[in-house]
Amino acid sequence: MNATVALILMLAVGTYALRLVGPALHGRVELPARVQELLSAGAVVLLVALLATGALTEGGGYAGWARPAGVLAGGVLAMGVPPLGRGRKWGKGAPFAVVVLGAATVTGVLRAMGVA
C-alpha cells in the first residue's frame, strides 16, 4: 500500500469518526453563542474563498475578465431585484436554470468579443 492510499484511508476513518461523534455528543456539549457565530462565519469565509478561487483563477493564473463577469451576472440573477428603499427586502431571485444560462451567456458573449 502506497502513501497516497494510506492517507486516503486515514482521512476516511477520521471523517467517519467525526460523523459518529456529532450525534453521540449532541445535547451533552454546549458551545457558547460566540463560538457558534464564529463557526458560521468561518463556513461563509471558506465558501467565498472557494468561489473566488474558482471564479478568478485557471491553471494557476488569472482567468481573465469574462469569467468573473459571468459569475457576477449569475450572482445578480440569483439575488434578485435589489431593495429600492429602507426596510424593503431583496426580490425573489431567478430560477437556477436561468441563473446558469445567464452566467454562461455573459461569459460566452464576452469571450466572443475578445475579452479573455
RAQUISUL-V63481 format. One record per backbone hydrogen bond with DSSP energy under -0.5 kcal/mol. CO is the residue of the C=O (numbers start at 0). NH is the residue of the N-H. If there is no record, write none. Layout:
BEGIN
<<CO;NH> <CO;NH>>
END
This chain:
BEGIN
<<1;5> <2;6> <3;7> <4;8> <5;9> <6;10> <7;11> <8;12> <9;13> <10;14> <11;15> <12;16> <13;17> <14;18> <15;19> <16;20> <17;21> <18;22> <19;23> <20;24> <21;25> <24;27> <24;28> <27;29> <28;30> <31;35> <32;36> <33;37> <34;38> <35;39> <36;40> <37;41> <38;42> <39;43> <40;44> <41;45> <42;46> <43;47> <44;48> <45;49> <46;50> <47;51> <48;52> <49;53> <50;54> <51;55> <52;56> <55;62> <57;60> <60;57> <63;67> <64;68> <65;69> <66;70> <67;71> <68;72> <69;73> <70;74> <71;75> <72;76> <73;77> <74;78> <75;79> <76;93> <80;90> <84;87> <94;98> <95;99> <96;100> <97;101> <98;102> <99;103> <100;104> <101;105> <102;106> <103;107> <104;108> <105;109> <106;110> <107;111> <108;112> <109;114> <110;113> <113;115>>
END
